[in-house]
Amino acid sequence: MSATTTAKVPATIITGFLGAGKTTLVRHLLAHAGGRRIAIIVNEFGTLGIDRETLRSCGIEGCAEEDIVELANGCLCCTVADDFIPTMMALLDRAVPPEHIVIETSGLALPKPLLKAFTWPGIGTRVTVDGVIAVVDGPAVLAGRFADDPAAVAAQRAADPSVDHDNPLAEVYEDQLRAADLVVVNKQDLLTEVELTRVRAEIEAAVPRGVKLVTAREGRLDPLVVLGIGAAAEDDLAARPSHHDAEDGAHEHDDFDSFTVSVAPVTSADALVGRLRAVAAAHDILRIKGFVPVMGRSMRLAVQGVGTRFGHHFDRVWGPGEGHDGAVVVIGRTGMDRAAIIAAIAG
């Protein structure tokens, strides 16, 4: 690596489908940063800053509020000029700039347009993409979440690695894998050895080059594995093919929609999760996440759901002025019956 490159601030891009565990991985990196000054850019899809709140409330020593920046104005790869470039410049122009920048993209983000932004004047001379990390939800991949017929898609992919999928979820997923320097198969504890072998084989068939693949439970990876890859990915775009290359980076996310639902205080966390699980199943919802007050509890309930798999825990005490009402973000395909979903969540 050249002296010019080593003088640049390294940036790690963390991609992955909805609910794969990106935020959990970022929290683990912050908790084990070893005093390194790390700035986090979070690109939230939806109107609530759920991911930023999750990071900010984790109680990590040395993680200052100003080191976590939220970009909530749409998918980051669609708003490079308006949001990403000014945010990067503001971080770099600090009196004490970060030693490493970690960018957690929306689950819908395509990495290629973001990688191209690192070649822009003012950015290209000051920052390098240390690595692109694709976080994969192992059980979801096993269930064929990204294609209508996983067996048929796997056969087509084996016969023709350039095959174009009609399913937009599959395209986003493959673009993230193809841009990666490291693939993290998360939630390994929910897979048997045989299932994990199948997931690994499917991922390895989808990536076009020698990409390392590691497994993790709850995003627990040594920062030495994730940071310091030294890929200079912005100089290696040709080796990272995208379904959208022919469109010069232009793309739409018309197949996805999100909205926020207010949730009044509930009497039972388990009852709420059961209701959300039923709603997700009935309406084929991709993701539900948010914070809800529980009667008789001073701490707020954090709820995270991928499909019908839900987790919940009390993460922190409600702050002054908080706790009267909660809210969850619902993310799914365009055409969701908003009125029915809102009514069902409200109970």
C-alpha positions in Angstrom: 0.0 0.0 0.0 1.3 3.4 -0.9 2.3 6.1 1.6 -0.6 8.3 0.2 -3.1 5.6 0.9 -1.8 4.8 4.4 -2.2 8.6 5.3 -5.9 8.4 4.6 -8.6 7.8 7.2 -9.9 4.3 6.8 -13.6 3.7 6.4 -15.4 0.4 6.8 -18.8 0.0 5.1 -21.1 -2.5 6.8 -23.9 -3.7 4.6 -26.5 -6.4 5.0 -30.2 -7.2 4.6 -32.8 -6.1 7.0 -32.2 -7.5 10.5 -29.0 -9.3 9.6 -27.3 -7.9 12.7 -25.4 -4.9 11.5 -26.1 -2.7 14.5 -25.2 -5.5 16.9 -21.9 -5.9 15.1 -21.2 -2.1 15.2 -22.0 -2.1 19.0 -19.5 -4.9 19.5 -16.8 -3.0 17.5 -17.4 0.1 19.6 -17.3 -1.8 22.9 -13.9 -3.4 21.9 -12.4 -0.4 20.2 -9.5 -0.3 22.6 -9.4 3.5 22.8 -9.4 4.0 19.0 -11.5 7.1 17.9 -14.2 5.6 15.8 -17.0 7.6 14.2 -20.2 5.9 13.2 -22.5 6.9 10.3 -25.9 5.2 10.6 -28.2 5.3 7.6 -31.7 4.5 8.9 -34.5 3.4 6.6 -37.7 4.8 8.2 -38.6 7.9 10.1 -37.4 6.9 13.5 -33.7 6.8 14.5 -34.0 3.3 15.9 -30.5 2.2 15.0 -28.8 5.3 16.3 -30.8 5.1 19.5 -29.8 1.5 19.9 -26.1 2.5 19.5 -26.4 5.6 21.7 -28.0 3.8 24.6 -25.5 0.9 24.8 -23.5 2.6 27.5 -20.1 2.2 25.8 -17.4 4.1 27.6 -15.6 6.6 25.4 -18.3 6.7 22.7 -19.3 10.4 22.5 -22.7 11.4 21.2 -21.2 13.4 18.4 -19.4 10.3 17.2 -22.7 8.7 16.0 -24.2 10.5 13.0 -27.6 9.5 11.6 -28.6 10.0 8.0 -32.3 9.5 7.9 -33.2 11.1 4.6 -33.6 8.0 2.5 -31.2 5.3 1.3 -27.6 6.4 1.6 -26.7 5.2 -1.9 -29.4 7.4 -3.3 -28.4 10.6 -1.4 -24.6 10.5 -1.7 -24.3 14.2 -2.8 -26.9 15.6 -0.5 -26.1 13.8 2.8 -23.0 11.5 2.7 -20.4 13.9 1.3 -21.2 16.8 3.6 -21.2 14.4 6.6 -17.9 12.9 5.7 -16.4 16.4 5.2 -17.7 17.5 8.6 -16.1 14.5 10.3 -12.7 14.9 8.5 -12.6 18.7 9.3 -12.9 18.2 13.0 -10.1 19.5 15.1 -9.5 15.9 16.2 -10.8 13.8 13.3 -11.7 10.1 13.8 -9.1 7.4 13.4 -11.6 5.1 11.7 -15.1 5.7 10.2 -17.7 2.9 10.3 -20.7 3.3 8.0 -23.7 1.2 8.7 -25.9 1.3 5.6 -29.6 0.8 5.3 -30.6 -2.8 4.6 -31.8 -1.6 1.2 -28.5 0.1 0.2 -26.5 -0.9 -2.8 -22.8 -0.6 -2.0 -21.5 0.3 -5.5 -22.8 3.9 -5.6 -21.5 4.5 -2.2 -18.1 3.1 -3.1 -17.9 5.4 -6.1 -18.4 8.4 -3.8 -15.0 7.7 -2.3 -13.4 8.8 -5.6 -15.0 12.2 -5.5 -12.8 15.3 -5.1 -12.3 16.2 -1.4 -13.0 12.7 -0.3 -10.8 10.5 -2.4 -7.6 12.2 -1.2 -8.6 11.9 2.5 -10.5 8.7 3.0 -10.1 5.1 1.8 -12.5 2.2 2.0 -10.7 -0.1 4.3 -13.2 -2.9 3.6 -16.8 -3.7 2.8 -18.4 -6.1 5.3 -21.6 -7.9 4.3 -23.6 -9.2 7.3 -25.8 -12.1 6.4 -28.7 -13.5 8.4 -27.9 -17.2 8.2 -31.3 -18.6 9.0 -33.0 -16.2 6.6 -30.7 -17.2 3.8 -31.4 -20.9 4.6 -35.1 -20.2 4.4 -34.8 -18.7 0.9 -35.8 -15.2 2.0 -34.2 -13.5 -1.1 -35.8 -15.5 -3.9 -39.2 -16.9 -4.7 -37.7 -20.4 -5.6 -34.3 -20.7 -3.9 -33.5 -24.1 -5.5 -34.2 -22.8 -9.0 -32.2 -19.6 -8.3 -29.3 -21.6 -7.0 -29.3 -23.8 -10.1 -29.4 -20.8 -12.4 -26.6 -19.1 -10.4 -24.4 -22.2 -10.7 -25.0 -22.3 -14.5 -24.6 -18.6 -15.1 -23.1 -16.3 -12.5 -24.3 -13.2 -14.4 -28.0 -14.2 -14.3 -30.3 -11.3 -13.6 -33.0 -12.0 -10.9 -36.5 -10.7 -11.1 -36.8 -10.6 -7.4 -35.4 -7.2 -6.2 -34.6 -8.5 -2.8 -32.3 -11.1 -4.4 -30.6 -8.3 -6.4 -29.9 -6.2 -3.4 -28.6 -9.2 -1.5 -26.3 -10.2 -4.3 -25.0 -6.7 -4.9 -24.0 -6.6 -1.2 -22.2 -9.9 -1.4 -20.5 -9.0 -4.7 -19.1 -5.8 -3.2 -17.9 -7.4 0.0 -14.3 -8.0 1.2 -15.6 -10.0 4.1 -18.9 -11.9 4.6 -20.2 -12.4 8.1 -22.8 -15.2 8.5 -24.5 -14.1 11.6 -26.7 -16.1 14.0 -24.7 -19.2 13.6 -26.1 -20.5 16.8 -29.5 -20.9 15.1 -28.0 -23.2 12.5 -26.9 -26.8 12.6 -23.5 -27.7 11.1 -25.2 -29.1 8.0 -27.4 -26.0 7.6 -24.4 -23.7 8.0 -22.5 -25.7 5.4 -25.4 -25.1 3.0 -25.5 -21.4 3.7 -21.7 -21.1 3.2 -21.9 -23.0 -0.1 -24.7 -20.7 -1.4 -22.8 -17.5 -0.5 -19.6 -18.8 -2.0 -21.4 -19.5 -5.2 -22.7 -15.9 -5.3 -19.4 -14.0 -4.8 -17.2 -13.5 -7.9 -13.8 -13.5 -6.2 -11.9 -14.8 -3.3 -13.9 -13.3 -0.4 -13.3 -14.4 3.1 -16.3 -15.8 5.0 -16.6 -16.0 8.8 -19.4 -16.9 11.1 -20.6 -15.1 14.2 -23.1 -15.2 17.0 -24.8 -11.8 17.9 -22.2 -10.0 15.8 -19.3 -10.9 18.2 -16.2 -10.5 16.1 -12.8 -9.3 17.1 -12.3 -5.8 15.6 -8.9 -7.1 14.2 -11.0 -9.3 11.9 -13.3 -6.5 10.7 -11.1 -3.4 10.8 -7.7 -3.0 9.1 -8.4 -5.0 6.0 -6.7 -2.4 3.8 -8.8 -3.2 0.7 -8.8 0.3 -0.8 -12.2 -0.8 -2.3 -12.7 2.5 -4.2 -9.8 1.5 -6.4 -11.2 -2.0 -7.1 -14.7 -1.3 -8.4 -14.4 -3.5 -11.5 -14.0 -6.5 -9.3 -17.3 -5.7 -7.6 -20.0 -6.2 -10.2 -23.5 -4.9 -9.6 -26.9 -5.7 -11.1 -27.2 -1.9 -11.6 -23.9 -1.2 -13.3 -25.6 -0.5 -16.6 -27.8 2.1 -15.0 -24.8 4.3 -14.0 -25.7 3.9 -10.4 -29.3 5.0 -10.8 -31.8 2.8 -9.0 -35.1 2.9 -7.3 -36.5 1.3 -4.2 -40.1 1.3 -5.3 -40.5 -2.3 -4.1 -40.1 -1.2 -0.5 -42.1 1.0 1.8 -41.9 2.0 5.5 -44.0 3.8 8.0 -44.1 4.5 11.7 -46.9 3.3 14.0 -47.5 4.9 17.4 -47.9 2.3 20.2 -49.5 3.2 23.5 -48.1 1.7 26.8 -48.7 -2.0 27.0 -49.3 -4.3 30.0 -47.2 -7.2 28.7 -44.1 -7.3 26.6 -44.8 -10.9 25.6 -48.3 -10.1 24.5 -47.0 -7.2 22.4 -44.4 -9.3 20.7 -47.0 -12.0 20.0 -49.2 -9.4 18.4 -46.4 -8.1 16.3 -45.4 -11.6 15.2 -49.0 -12.3 14.1 -49.1 -9.0 12.1 -45.8 -9.7 10.5 -47.0 -13.2 9.4 -50.4 -11.9 8.2 -49.0 -9.1 6.1 -45.6 -10.6 5.0 -43.7 -7.7 6.7 -40.0 -7.8 6.4 -39.0 -5.8 9.5 -40.5 -4.3 12.6 -38.4 -2.4 15.2 -38.9 0.2 17.8 -39.3 1.2 21.4 -42.4 0.8 23.5 -43.3 1.7 27.2 -44.6 -1.1 29.5 -46.9 -0.2 32.3 -45.2 -0.4 35.7 -41.7 -0.4 34.2 -39.4 2.6 34.2 -37.2 1.1 31.4 -38.2 1.2 27.7 -38.8 -2.0 25.8 -36.7 -2.4 22.6 -38.3 -4.7 20.0 -36.6 -6.1 16.9 -38.3 -8.4 14.4 -37.2 -10.0 11.1 -40.1 -11.7 9.5 -41.8 -13.6 12.3 -38.6 -13.9 14.4 -38.6 -11.4 17.3 -36.4 -10.4 20.1 -37.0 -7.9 22.9 -35.3 -6.5 26.0 -35.4 -3.5 28.3 -32.5 -1.4 27.2 -32.5 1.8 29.3 -34.6 4.1 31.5 -36.9 6.5 29.7 -35.5 10.0 29.7 -37.3 13.2 30.8 -40.4 13.7 28.6 -40.2 10.2 27.2 -42.4 7.2 27.9 -45.9 8.5 27.1 -46.1 6.6 23.8 -43.8 4.3 21.9 -43.4 3.8 18.2 -42.3 1.1 15.8 -41.1 1.3 12.2 -42.7 -1.2 9.8 -40.7 -2.1 6.7 -42.1 -4.2 3.9 -42.9 -4.3 0.2 -44.9 -1.6 -1.5 -48.6 -2.1 -1.3 -48.8 -3.0 2.4 -52.2 -2.5 3.9 -51.2 0.3 6.2 -54.6 0.8 7.8 -54.9 -2.9 8.7 -51.4 -3.1 10.0 -51.8 0.0 12.2 -55.1 -1.3 13.6 -53.6 -4.7 14.3 -50.6 -3.3 16.1 -52.7 -1.0 18.1 -54.7 -4.0 19.2 
